Amino acid sequence: MKRQYQFESLLQENSLVHGVSQKAIDENLFFSLALHTKENKEAIVSNRKKLASSFGDKDYYFVVANQTHSSTIKIIEESAFRGWNSLDDAIEDCDALLTKQRGVILTVLTADCVPILLYDRGQEVVGVIHAGWRGTEEQIASKTIAMIQKKFNSNPKDIIVGIAPAIGACCYEVEEDVASHFFEYPQALNKRKNKYDLDLRLINQLQLLASGIPKENIQMSGICTACSVESYFSYRREGGCSGRFMSMIGLQ
């Protein structure tokens, strides 16, 4: 299994574990971690067990949501596996997760959409966000920050964010019907004839900044999944691939 991508800012926090999985050509299904794409379940569960072992000898509970491109946020209040060995007990209809539970690792599965990891140092809360263009349009990042403030009395200035590998504007061409949802962010759009290059990573960063998170608290991976298809699954570059990589964060 290839080593995981990690954020320097999050590595400095001793109470955290986190990582972003990568492709591995010598593993089953190139080390895809998605159960919902109809791949062989046994192979995916085996990959997930290998992933869990990479976090060392400690036992962690992994939580996976049934992502639906919504702006729904759920708070995890128990230490239990959810959606890890089966889709049957995944968190339903949800694209952002928050928890204060120690020993719980929150996860998000992507193959071009924007995965976001966050950690509130003040209140000891972690979170993950899945932001495709629909979730970005619904401002799921901003809503997650509002939720963490409401439920945990968090101060945005205490929140550290990592925006993990996702498709960049260099490879994300959209029609006007999609681009029109983001005309308020002209710096994230580049018009070419009747199409646009759309930068979802930048838009999510801008929404987080508008929520009060300092720019220095937001670390961008700078990795485009479509440009780095040897390391990350890319639905667009790979013509509708079934593989997904996983971004994860939890409190030790």
C-alpha positions as CSV (number, residue, x, y, z in Angstrom):
1,M,0.0,0.0,0.0
2,K,1.3,3.4,-0.9
3,R,1.9,5.9,1.9
4,Q,-0.8,8.5,2.5
5,Y,-0.8,12.2,1.7
6,Q,-0.8,14.3,4.8
7,F,-1.1,18.0,5.7
8,E,1.9,19.6,7.5
9,S,-0.5,21.8,9.6
10,L,-2.5,18.8,10.8
11,L,0.6,16.7,11.5
12,Q,1.6,19.3,14.1
13,E,-1.4,18.5,16.2
14,N,-0.5,15.7,18.6
15,S,-4.1,14.8,19.3
16,L,-4.9,14.0,15.6
17,V,-4.6,11.2,13.1
18,H,-5.3,11.9,9.5
19,G,-4.4,10.9,6.0
20,V,-5.5,10.7,2.3
21,S,-5.2,7.3,0.7
22,Q,-3.5,6.9,-2.7
23,K,-3.8,4.4,-5.6
24,A,-1.6,1.3,-5.4
25,I,-1.2,-0.7,-8.6
26,D,-0.1,-3.8,-6.6
27,E,-3.3,-3.9,-4.5
28,N,-6.8,-5.1,-5.3
29,L,-8.7,-2.7,-7.5
30,F,-5.8,-0.3,-7.3
31,F,-6.7,0.2,-3.6
32,S,-10.1,1.6,-4.2
33,L,-12.0,2.0,-0.9
34,A,-15.6,2.5,-2.2
35,L,-18.4,0.0,-1.5
36,H,-21.0,1.9,-3.3
37,T,-19.6,1.6,-6.8
38,K,-20.5,-2.1,-7.1
39,E,-16.9,-3.4,-7.0
40,N,-16.1,-6.7,-5.3
41,K,-17.1,-6.2,-1.7
42,E,-14.6,-8.6,-0.2
43,A,-11.7,-6.8,-2.1
44,I,-12.9,-3.4,-0.8
45,V,-13.2,-4.6,2.8
46,S,-9.8,-6.1,2.5
47,N,-8.4,-2.8,1.3
48,R,-10.1,-1.0,4.1
49,K,-8.6,-3.4,6.7
50,K,-5.1,-2.6,5.3
51,L,-5.9,1.1,5.5
52,A,-6.9,0.7,9.1
53,S,-3.7,-1.1,10.0
54,S,-1.7,1.9,8.7
55,F,-2.9,3.9,11.7
56,G,-0.8,1.7,14.0
57,D,-1.7,-0.6,16.9
58,K,-4.6,1.4,18.2
59,D,-8.1,0.4,17.4
60,Y,-10.2,3.1,15.7
61,Y,-13.8,3.1,14.6
62,F,-14.2,4.3,11.0
63,V,-17.4,6.2,9.9
64,V,-18.5,6.3,6.3
65,A,-21.4,8.3,5.0
66,N,-23.7,7.6,2.0
67,Q,-22.7,10.7,0.2
68,T,-25.5,12.3,-2.0
69,H,-24.1,15.7,-3.0
70,S,-26.3,17.3,-0.3
71,S,-25.5,20.0,2.3
72,T,-26.6,17.7,5.1
73,I,-24.3,17.6,8.2
74,K,-24.4,14.9,10.8
75,I,-22.8,14.8,14.3
76,I,-21.3,11.4,15.3
77,E,-21.9,10.9,19.0
78,E,-21.0,7.3,19.5
79,S,-17.9,5.2,19.0
80,A,-18.9,2.5,16.5
81,F,-18.2,1.4,13.0
82,R,-20.6,2.9,10.4
83,G,-20.6,2.0,6.8
84,W,-17.1,0.4,7.1
85,N,-17.8,-3.3,6.5
86,S,-21.2,-2.8,4.7
87,L,-23.3,0.0,3.2
88,D,-26.2,-1.2,5.3
89,D,-25.2,0.9,8.4
90,A,-23.6,3.9,6.6
91,I,-24.7,7.4,7.7
92,E,-27.6,8.1,5.3
93,D,-27.9,11.0,2.9
94,C,-25.0,13.0,4.3
95,D,-22.0,14.9,3.0
96,A,-20.3,16.3,6.1
97,L,-19.5,14.7,9.5
98,L,-18.4,16.2,12.8
99,T,-17.4,14.5,16.1
100,K,-15.8,15.0,19.5
101,Q,-15.5,11.3,20.0
102,R,-12.0,10.0,20.5
103,G,-11.0,6.9,18.6
104,V,-13.4,7.7,15.8
105,I,-12.1,8.4,12.3
106,L,-14.4,10.3,10.0
107,T,-14.0,9.6,6.3
108,V,-14.9,11.0,2.9
109,L,-14.7,9.2,-0.5
110,T,-13.9,11.1,-3.7
111,A,-12.5,10.8,-7.2
112,D,-12.5,14.5,-8.3
113,C,-14.9,16.2,-5.8
114,V,-13.3,18.3,-3.1
115,P,-12.5,16.5,0.2
116,I,-12.0,18.8,3.2
117,L,-10.6,17.9,6.6
118,L,-11.0,20.2,9.6
119,Y,-9.9,20.4,13.2
120,D,-11.1,22.8,15.9
121,R,-8.1,23.1,18.3
122,G,-10.2,25.0,20.9
123,Q,-13.1,22.6,21.3
124,E,-11.3,19.4,20.1
125,V,-13.7,18.7,17.2
126,V,-12.9,17.1,13.9
127,G,-14.8,17.1,10.7
128,V,-14.9,16.0,7.0
129,I,-16.7,17.6,4.1
130,H,-17.5,16.2,0.6
131,A,-18.0,19.1,-1.8
132,G,-18.9,18.4,-5.4
133,W,-20.3,21.3,-7.5
134,R,-23.8,20.8,-6.1
135,G,-22.5,20.8,-2.5
136,T,-20.3,23.8,-3.2
137,E,-23.3,25.6,-4.7
138,E,-25.2,24.9,-1.5
139,Q,-22.2,26.2,0.5
140,I,-21.7,23.0,2.5
141,A,-18.3,24.2,3.8
142,S,-19.8,27.4,5.2
143,K,-22.8,25.5,6.6
144,T,-20.4,23.0,8.3
145,I,-18.5,25.9,10.0
146,A,-21.8,27.4,11.1
147,M,-22.8,24.0,12.6
148,I,-19.6,23.6,14.5
149,Q,-20.0,27.1,15.9
150,K,-23.6,26.4,16.9
151,K,-23.2,22.9,18.4
152,F,-19.7,23.2,19.9
153,N,-19.3,26.9,20.5
154,S,-16.3,26.9,18.2
155,N,-14.3,30.0,17.2
156,P,-13.5,29.9,13.4
157,K,-10.0,31.3,14.2
158,D,-9.2,28.0,16.0
159,I,-10.1,25.8,13.1
160,I,-7.4,24.3,10.9
161,V,-8.4,23.1,7.4
162,G,-6.8,20.8,4.8
163,I,-8.3,20.8,1.3
164,A,-7.2,17.5,-0.1
165,P,-6.5,16.4,-3.7
166,A,-9.4,17.3,-6.1
167,I,-9.9,18.1,-9.7
168,G,-8.4,21.5,-10.6
169,A,-9.6,24.2,-13.0
170,C,-7.0,23.0,-15.4
171,C,-9.1,19.8,-16.0
172,Y,-12.6,20.8,-14.9
173,E,-14.4,22.1,-17.9
174,V,-18.2,22.8,-17.5
175,E,-21.1,24.1,-19.5
176,E,-22.7,27.4,-18.6
177,D,-25.6,25.6,-16.8
178,V,-23.1,24.6,-14.1
179,A,-20.8,27.7,-14.3
180,S,-23.8,30.0,-13.8
181,H,-24.1,28.8,-10.2
182,F,-20.7,30.4,-9.4
183,F,-20.7,33.7,-11.3
184,E,-20.3,35.4,-7.9
185,Y,-16.8,33.9,-7.8
186,P,-15.2,35.3,-11.1
187,Q,-11.7,34.5,-9.8
188,A,-12.7,30.8,-9.9
189,L,-14.0,30.8,-13.5
190,N,-12.1,31.1,-16.8
191,K,-14.4,31.4,-19.8
192,R,-13.3,29.8,-23.1
193,K,-15.8,30.2,-25.9
194,N,-19.0,28.7,-24.6
195,K,-17.4,26.7,-21.7
196,Y,-15.7,27.5,-18.5
197,D,-12.8,26.1,-16.4
198,L,-14.2,25.9,-12.9
199,D,-12.0,25.9,-9.7
200,L,-14.1,24.2,-7.0
201,R,-11.1,24.1,-4.6
202,L,-10.8,27.9,-4.7
203,I,-14.5,28.4,-4.2
204,N,-14.5,26.2,-1.1
205,Q,-11.5,28.1,0.2
206,L,-13.3,31.4,-0.4
207,Q,-16.4,30.1,1.4
208,L,-14.3,29.1,4.4
209,L,-12.6,32.5,4.5
210,A,-16.0,34.1,4.5
211,S,-16.9,32.0,7.5
212,G,-14.1,33.5,9.5
213,I,-11.3,31.0,9.1
214,P,-7.9,32.8,8.7
215,K,-6.2,32.2,5.4
216,E,-3.1,30.9,7.1
217,N,-5.2,28.2,8.7
218,I,-6.2,26.7,5.4
219,Q,-3.7,24.4,3.7
220,M,-4.4,23.5,0.0
221,S,-2.8,20.2,-1.3
222,G,-2.5,21.8,-4.7
223,I,-2.9,18.4,-6.3
224,C,-5.3,18.0,-9.2
225,T,-6.7,14.4,-9.3
226,A,-7.0,14.4,-13.1
227,C,-3.4,15.5,-13.5
228,S,-2.2,13.0,-10.9
229,V,-4.2,10.0,-12.0
230,E,-1.3,7.7,-11.2
231,S,-1.8,8.5,-7.6
232,Y,-5.5,9.4,-7.3
233,F,-8.7,8.2,-8.9
234,S,-10.3,10.7,-11.2
235,Y,-13.8,10.1,-12.4
236,R,-13.5,12.6,-15.3
237,R,-10.0,11.7,-16.4
238,E,-10.7,7.9,-16.2
239,G,-14.0,8.1,-18.0
240,G,-16.3,7.3,-15.1
241,C,-14.0,5.1,-13.0
242,S,-15.4,3.1,-10.1
243,G,-12.4,3.7,-7.8
244,R,-12.4,6.1,-4.9
245,F,-9.7,7.3,-2.5
246,M,-10.4,8.2,1.1
247,S,-9.6,11.3,3.2
248,M,-9.7,10.7,6.9
249,I,-9.4,12.5,10.3
250,G,-9.9,11.5,13.9
251,L,-9.0,12.3,17.5
252,Q,-6.6,9.9,19.2
